[in-house]
Amino acid sequence: MIADNKPKNIIDVVCEHNKAKPQEVLYRFVSGTSGEYLNLTYSDVYESMYNIAQNLGDKASKGERALLIYEDSENFITAFLGCLAAGVIAVPLSVPRTQEMKNIINYIVSNSDSSLIMCDSKTRKKLEGVLTNSRISYFETDGGLSSSSKIRTHTILPDDIAFLQYTSGSTGEPKGVMVTHANIMNNLDVIRILFGHTTHSVGCSWLPHYHDMGLLGGILQPLFVGFPVVLMAASRFIRKPFYWLSIISEYGVTTSGGPNFAYDLCIKHVKEADVRSLDLSRWCVAFNGAEPVVNATLENFNEKFQVAGFSPASHYPCYGMAETTLLVSGLGSNTVNNTLTVCRPSLSAGIVLPVDDHNDNSRTLVSNGICAPGHEIIIVSEETGKKVKEGNVGEIWVTGPSVTSGYWKRPALTNNRFKATTFGNETDSGQRYYRTGDLGFLYSKQLYVCGRQLDKIIVRGRNYFAEDIEYVLTKCMAELYITAMVVFGVTNGTSENLILLVEVPRNRSIDFDACKVCIQLRSAIRRHFSLELYDIVFLQPRSLLKTTSGKVRRKFNKESYANDDFSIVDSWQRIFNENDSVIEQKQHFCYVTFSALDSTQQLKYLRKCIIADIARHLDLGPQSIDMSLSLGALGFDSIKITELLTSMVDIYRVNGISAQIFYINSVETIIVMVMEQLIDRITIYPSEPKELIES
C-alpha cells in the first residue's frame, strides 16, 4: 500500500497504483493444462473499472444494489470495482447450478431490492429462466461498452455500504452482511500487518471470488498492498490439488491458503512423485481458516511436503468471518504457531487445563493467533453474560473497526448479534460487541477456538444451524407424524459427522419402515443442504430431553448419545451394516460386456454401473439415488467430487468429463456424457485395446 496521502477507499488505491506503476501486472489468471494465462496490469484494472462505472450511470443510481454473477474472476473483478466507483452496492453471488441455488438467488433479488444483474454473456445464457422477477435488467460487461474520457465521480464516504456479503442460508433465507468502505480498508490493513505483506509478496488464490476469503484475501489484499497474485478456478483445484501447489512452486508464491479441507485434499491426492517435483520453500504464509483448524492436518501436511521445502513455520491458522469483513485474529510477525494440549473433560466443563500427555482424555487445539490490531476479543460466559478470565471457555465476542454494521433489512437480528453488551454494561456507554456464536478461550493472549454453540454446525467452511435442519426435516416427515428430532455434529478426526436423533411417533402403525424413513431423511438433507447424515437413531417416544417449555436440550441429548444412555429402536448404522439389500453395490463396468450389447441394452447397462459407482461414493444403496438431483444435492462435497472424478476416468476412460462435471445438472447428464464418449470409442476401436481391458 502507498504510504503518502493514504487512500480513503479501494478506488483511491486503484488510482494511486495506476499513477505509480501502470504497466506492472497485478492479476494473472491461469487456466488450462498447458498453463495459458491472461494478465491484467494496474492500468487495465483502472481503465476497465471506470469504463464499467461510466456505463453503470444509466442503469443504477448511487446506493442501489446490483447482483454480480460471474463464472470467472477476471470479469468479476473489474465489475466489482466498477460498482464501487459508481457508488452502486455490489452483491457478489455464485452462478446457480441447482434448484436450491436458484431459489436462493431469487430470495436475494427480493431481499436486496436489486433490479440489475451484472454478468458476462456466457453467464447471461445460464441465467435464462432462473429469475422470477420480470423487472430485473441485465448489464453484460464483456462487450459493447461505450467509452468516455469524462469520468463521472461520486463522493465515497467511509460509512457508505460497499457491498453485501450474503452468508450461506439454510432455509432459503441467507443474511446480507453490510460491508462499508471503512470496513474494507481497515481489514485489508489488518491482513497486511498480520500476514507481513509487502510489495515484494506474491499471492495465489483458488478461492471463489464471491466468498469473503476469496474476495478480500485473494483479490483485494494484493491490490491494496500492491503485489502480484495468480488466480485460478476453484474447480481446477478441487479436480487436481497438485495444480495449486504447482502454481505456488512455479511462481514463487509467498502467500496462499484456504480452509482446512484444502490441505487434507493435498495430503490425500497429491502423488509422492509429484511432491518431489515441487519447490515450496518460498511459501511463508500458508493461511488456514473458514473452518476449524485441525492439528493432525498440519502435521500430516508437514510430513508429506517437507521434502518439497515446505516449512512447518509457514502454517498460518487464522480466524474471521464475513461479519467482521474477514480477519480478526492471526499469528502476527512476532508470534509462533502454537498448539495447546488440554484435558478434554475439563474443557467440556469450560476450564482450560493444559496437560503433557496425549491420550483419549486430552485434546490438542491449534492457536488462531492474536487479536487484530485496533480490535478487541473477549470471552463471555453463556450462562452469566459476563466476561470470563483467560483460560475459561465462553462465546467469542469481537469489537473493532472491521466489524460490519449488521445484516441488510434484518434489524432485530442485527441488534441481537452486533450490539451485544456484557452483563452490567447495558447502558448507552457500554461497549457493543459482535457475538460470533463460536466457543473458545484466550491463553497467553492467543485465541483458541474449541467448538461452537451447539445450534451452529460447520461443515467444510459453511455454517449450518441445527434448528433450520430440524425444521426442514420435520416438515418433510409430516406425513409420518415424526415431529420430535434433534441434530448435532460430532467431530471425527478432521471432519464433522452429523447425527440425527428421531423419536418414533406414538401412533405409528406396525408397518413403520425405519430403512425407508432413513432413505427419505438422507435424501431430504442432501436436497436442502447438500449434507450427509452419518447416523440416524430412532428412539422411543418421549425419549428426547427437553426443557419444561418443550424446547429440545441439544447439549444434554448430545451427551446422552455419546454415553449410550438412550433406549434405541433402530439406527441407520445398523441398517447399513446388516441389510445387504440397502447397500447392493455389486454392479461394475466391463468394456467387453458393454461393446457386445445393442444401443438400448448399452444405455441400461451403463446406467446401472454409474448409479452403483455414485452409490459407492456416498455409502448408499443404488435404489436410494434420486436421478433428478444434482451431485451437490445428492451429498457430494469437494472431496467426494474429486474421488468420483478420479474413479470415472479410471473406470470408463472418459477424460472429457473432468472438465465439465461441475456444470452438469443431474446423474442422467453424466450417463449421457459417458455414453457418448464410449460410443465414439467403439466407432474407432470395435475391440477395445487389450491394455485397457486388463487395466
Long-range contacts (C-beta under 8 A, 24 or more apart in sequence): 1-188, 1-189, 1-192, 1-224, 1-225, 1-226, 2-226, 7-185, 8-156, 8-158, 8-181, 8-185, 9-84, 9-156, 9-158, 9-162, 9-181, 9-184, 9-185, 10-81, 10-84, 10-162, 10-181, 10-184, 10-185, 10-188, 10-220, 10-223, 10-224, 11-49, 11-81, 11-84, 11-85, 11-156, 13-223, 13-224, 14-42, 14-45, 14-46, 14-49, 14-81, 14-223, 15-46, 17-42, 17-46, 17-223, 17-226, 18-42, 18-43, 18-45, 18-46, 21-226, 22-46, 24-228, 25-228, 26-222, 26-223, 26-228, 26-229, 27-74, 27-77, 27-219, 27-222, 27-228, 27-229, 27-231, 28-228, 28-229, 28-230, 28-231, 28-251, 29-72, 29-73, 29-74, 29-230, 29-231, 29-232, 30-230, 30-231, 30-232, 30-247, 31-232, 31-233, 31-236, 38-74, 40-74, 40-77, 40-78, 45-77, 45-78, 45-81, 45-223, 48-78, 48-82, 49-78, 49-81, 49-82, 49-85, 50-82, 50-85, 50-151, 51-82, 51-145, 51-147, 51-148, 52-78, 52-79, 52-81, 52-82, 52-83, 52-85, 52-86, 52-141, 52-145, 53-82, 53-83, 53-85, 53-86, 53-151, 53-152, 54-86, 54-146, 54-147, 54-148, 54-150, 54-151, 54-152, 55-82, 55-139, 55-141, 55-145, 55-146, 56-82, 56-83, 56-86, 56-88, 56-139, 57-86, 57-152, 59-116, 59-137, 59-139, 60-86, 60-88, 60-115, 60-116, 61-87, 61-88, 62-86, 62-87, 62-88, 62-154, 63-87, 63-88, 63-89, 63-160, 63-161, 64-88, 64-89, 64-114, 64-115, 64-116, 65-89, 65-90, 65-91, 65-112, 65-113, 65-114, 65-115, 65-116, 65-164, 66-90, 66-91, 66-114, 66-116, 66-117, 66-118, 66-139, 67-91, 67-93, 67-105, 67-108, 67-109, 67-112, 67-114, 67-116, 67-117, 67-118, 68-92, 68-93, 68-117, 68-118, 68-119, 68-210, 69-93, 69-94, 69-95, 69-105, 69-117, 69-118, 69-119, 69-123, 69-127, 70-95, 70-118, 70-119, 70-120, 70-123, 70-209, 71-95, 71-120, 71-122, 71-123, 71-126, 72-120, 72-233, 73-209, 73-214, 73-219, 73-231, 73-233, 74-231, 75-120, 75-141, 75-142, 76-209, 76-210, 77-209, 77-219, 78-141, 79-118, 79-141, 80-163, 80-209, 80-215, 80-219, 82-141, 83-118, 83-163, 84-156, 84-162, 84-163, 84-181, 85-154, 86-152, 86-154, 87-154, 87-156, 87-160, 88-116, 89-161, 89-162, 89-163, 89-164, 90-162, 90-163, 90-164, 91-163, 91-164, 91-166, 91-176, 92-163, 92-165, 92-209, 92-210, 92-215, 93-166, 93-210, 94-208, 94-210, 95-123, 95-126, 95-127, 96-126, 96-127, 96-130, 97-630, 97-632, 97-662, 97-663, 97-665, 98-630, 98-632, 98-633, 98-665, 99-633, 100-172, 100-527, 100-528, 100-530, 100-633, 102-130, 103-172, 104-169, 104-172, 104-174, 105-130, 105-131, 106-130, 106-131, 106-132, 106-133, 107-169, 107-172, 107-173, 107-174, 108-166, 108-174, 108-176, 109-133, 109-136, 111-173, 111-176, 111-408, 111-409, 112-164, 112-176, 112-408, 156-181, 157-181, 158-182, 158-185, 159-405, 161-405, 164-408, 165-212, 165-215, 165-322, 167-322, 167-323, 167-463, 168-462, 168-463, 168-464, 170-464, 170-465, 170-468, 170-469, 170-472, 170-528, 170-529, 171-468, 171-471, 171-472, 171-528, 175-407, 175-408, 175-410, 175-413, 176-407, 176-408, 176-409, 176-410, 177-322, 177-323, 177-404, 177-406, 177-407, 177-408, 178-404, 178-405, 178-406, 178-407, 178-408, 179-322, 179-325, 179-404, 180-404, 180-405, 182-401, 183-325, 183-401, 183-402, 183-403, 183-404, 184-216, 184-220, 184-325, 185-224, 186-325, 186-374, 186-400, 186-401, 186-402, 187-216, 187-324, 187-325, 187-326, 187-327, 187-402, 188-216, 188-220, 188-221, 188-224, 188-225, 189-224, 190-327, 190-372, 190-373, 190-374, 190-375, 190-402, 191-216, 191-217, 191-221, 191-326, 191-327, 191-330, 192-221, 192-224, 192-225, 193-332, 193-333, 193-372, 193-373, 194-318, 194-327, 194-330, 194-331, 194-332, 194-333, 194-369, 194-372, 194-373, 195-221, 195-255, 195-285, 195-287, 195-316, 195-330, 196-285, 196-333, 197-221, 197-225, 197-227, 197-255, 198-225, 198-227, 199-225, 199-226, 199-227, 200-227, 201-225, 201-227, 201-254, 201-255, 202-227, 202-228, 202-229, 202-230, 202-251, 202-252, 202-253, 202-254, 202-255, 202-282, 203-227, 203-228, 203-229, 203-230, 203-253, 203-254, 203-255, 203-256, 204-229, 204-230, 204-231, 204-232, 204-244, 204-247, 204-248, 204-251, 204-253, 204-255, 204-256, 205-229, 205-230, 205-231, 205-232, 205-256, 206-231, 206-232, 206-233, 206-234, 206-236, 206-237, 206-244, 206-258, 207-234, 207-258, 208-234, 212-321, 212-322, 212-325, 212-326, 213-258, 213-289, 213-290, 213-326, 216-325, 216-326, 216-327, 217-287, 217-326, 217-327, 235-662, 237-262, 237-265, 238-265, 238-638, 238-641, 238-642, 238-662, 239-641, 239-642, 239-645, 239-658, 239-661, 240-269, 241-265, 241-266, 241-269, 241-270, 241-642, 242-266, 242-269, 242-270, 242-271, 242-274, 245-270, 245-278, 245-280, 245-305, 245-308, 246-274, 246-277, 246-278, 248-278, 248-280, 248-283, 249-277, 249-278, 249-279, 249-280, 249-308, 252-282, 253-282, 253-283, 254-282, 254-283, 254-284, 254-285, 255-283, 255-284, 255-285, 255-287, 256-283, 256-285, 256-286, 256-287, 257-285, 257-286, 257-287, 257-288, 257-289, 257-316, 258-287, 258-288, 258-290, 259-288, 259-289, 259-290, 259-291, 259-460, 259-461, 260-288, 260-291, 260-292, 260-293, 260-294, 260-297, 260-494, 261-291, 261-460, 261-461, 261-494, 261-638, 261-639, 263-288, 263-297, 263-298, 263-301, 264-297, 264-494, 264-639, 265-638, 265-639, 265-642, 266-301, 266-304, 266-305, 267-297, 267-300, 267-301, 267-304, 268-639, 269-642, 269-646, 270-304, 275-304, 275-305, 275-307, 275-308, 276-307, 276-308, 278-305, 278-308, 278-309, 279-308, 279-309, 280-305, 280-308, 280-309, 280-310, 281-308, 281-309, 281-310, 281-311, 283-310, 283-314, 284-311, 284-313, 284-314, 285-314, 285-316, 286-310, 286-314, 286-315, 286-316, 287-316, 287-317, 287-318, 287-330, 288-315, 288-316, 288-317, 288-318, 289-317, 289-318, 289-319, 289-320, 289-327, 290-461, 291-458, 291-459, 291-460, 291-461, 292-449, 292-458, 293-317, 293-366, 293-368, 293-449, 294-366, 294-493, 294-494, 295-339, 295-364, 295-365, 295-366, 296-493, 296-494, 297-494, 298-366, 312-337, 313-337, 316-369, 317-366, 317-367, 317-368, 317-369, 318-368, 318-369, 319-368, 319-369, 319-447, 319-449, 321-436, 322-404, 323-403, 323-404, 323-417, 323-418, 323-434, 323-436, 324-398, 324-400, 324-402, 324-403, 324-404, 324-434, 325-402, 325-403, 325-404, 326-402, 327-372, 327-402, 328-371, 328-372, 328-375, 328-377, 328-398, 328-400, 328-402, 329-368, 329-369, 329-370, 329-371, 329-372, 329-377, 329-447, 330-368, 330-369, 330-370, 330-372, 331-367, 331-369, 331-370, 332-369, 332-370, 335-369, 335-370, 335-446, 337-366, 337-367, 338-366, 338-367, 338-444, 338-446, 339-364, 339-365, 339-366, 339-367, 340-364, 340-365, 340-367, 340-443, 340-448, 341-365, 347-393, 347-450, 350-392, 350-393, 350-394, 351-391, 351-392, 351-393, 352-391, 352-392, 352-393, 352-441, 352-443, 352-448, 363-450, 365-448, 365-449, 365-450, 366-448, 367-443, 367-446, 367-447, 367-448, 368-440, 368-446, 368-447, 368-448, 368-449, 369-446, 369-447, 370-445, 370-446, 370-447, 371-445, 371-447, 372-400, 372-402, 374-400, 374-401, 375-399, 375-400, 375-401, 375-402, 375-403, 376-400, 376-431, 377-442, 377-447, 378-422, 378-433, 379-440, 379-441, 379-442, 380-420, 380-422, 380-433, 380-435, 382-439, 382-453, 384-423, 385-422, 385-423, 386-422, 386-423, 386-424, 387-422, 390-441, 390-442, 390-443, 390-444, 390-445, 391-441, 391-442, 391-443, 392-441, 393-439, 393-440, 393-441, 393-450, 394-439, 394-440, 394-441, 395-435, 395-436, 395-437, 395-438, 395-439, 395-453, 396-436, 396-438, 396-439, 396-440, 396-447, 396-449, 397-422, 397-433, 397-434, 397-435, 397-436, 398-433, 398-434, 398-436, 399-431, 399-432, 399-433, 399-434, 403-434, 454-488, 454-554, 454-555, 454-558, 455-554, 457-487, 457-488, 457-489, 457-496, 457-498, 458-489, 458-496, 459-489, 459-495, 459-496, 459-498, 459-531, 459-637, 460-637, 460-638, 464-529, 464-531, 466-554, 469-525, 469-529, 469-531, 470-552, 472-524, 472-525, 472-528, 472-529, 473-500, 473-521, 473-524, 473-525, 476-520, 476-521, 476-524, 477-517, 477-520, 477-521, 477-524, 480-505, 480-508, 480-512, 480-517, 481-505, 481-507, 481-508, 482-517, 484-544, 484-552, 485-544, 486-544, 486-552, 486-554, 486-557, 488-554, 488-557, 488-558, 488-561, 490-534, 490-558, 490-562, 492-534, 497-534, 497-535, 498-525, 498-531, 498-532, 498-533, 498-534, 499-533, 499-534, 499-535, 499-537, 499-558, 499-561, 500-533, 500-535, 500-536, 500-537, 501-537, 501-539, 501-544, 501-557, 501-561, 501-566, 502-536, 502-537, 502-538, 502-539, 503-538, 503-539, 503-540, 503-541, 503-542, 503-543, 503-544, 504-538, 504-539, 504-540, 504-541, 504-569, 505-541, 506-541, 506-542, 514-538, 514-569, 514-570, 514-575, 515-575, 515-579, 515-582, 518-572, 518-575, 519-624, 522-572, 522-620, 522-624, 522-635, 523-624, 523-626, 525-635, 526-629, 526-633, 526-634, 526-635, 527-626, 527-629, 527-633, 530-632, 530-633, 530-635, 530-636, 530-637, 531-635, 532-618, 532-635, 533-572, 535-571, 535-572, 535-573, 536-571, 536-572, 537-561, 537-566, 537-568, 537-571, 537-572, 538-568, 538-569, 538-570, 538-571, 539-566, 539-567, 539-568, 539-569, 540-567, 540-569, 543-567, 576-619, 581-621, 582-620, 582-621, 582-623, 582-624, 583-615, 583-619, 583-620, 583-621, 584-621, 584-622, 584-623, 585-612, 585-615, 585-616, 585-621, 585-622, 586-612, 587-611, 587-612, 587-622, 588-612, 589-613, 589-651, 589-652, 591-688, 591-692, 591-693, 592-688, 592-693, 594-678, 595-682, 595-686, 595-687, 595-688, 602-675, 602-678, 602-679, 603-671, 603-675, 606-671, 606-674, 606-675, 606-678, 607-671, 610-667, 610-670, 610-671, 610-674, 611-667, 613-644, 613-647, 613-648, 613-651, 614-644, 614-667, 617-643, 617-644, 617-647, 625-667, 627-666, 627-667, 627-668, 628-666, 628-668, 629-666, 629-667, 630-664, 630-665, 630-666, 631-661, 631-664, 631-667, 634-667, 648-674, 652-677, 652-678, 653-681, 653-692, 654-678
